[in-house]
Amino acid sequence: MKAYKCLILLVLILVISGCSSWGVKPWERDLLAQQKMQLIAEPVEMGLDDHIYFSKEGSSGGRSFGGGGCGCN
């Protein structure tokens, strides 16, 4: 019975300590601030994708606000 309690305690400690490394460390922030790590890394490619999307869908915008080109906001 004592070994069972020790095993449960060990598993509990491992589970709790597994979440201790969440977040960005100060020395990792320089890597995340690089241009290739941005949400829109290539503005020209994003513009081309937008052009293809609104050409096929008949709508434009919709990335930063609600609603599309149909007028139903």
Secondary structure, 3 states (H helix, E strand, C coil): CHHHHHHHHHHHHHHHHCCCCCCCCHHHHHHHCCHHHCCCCCHHHHHHHHHHHHHHHCCCCCCCCCCCCCCCC
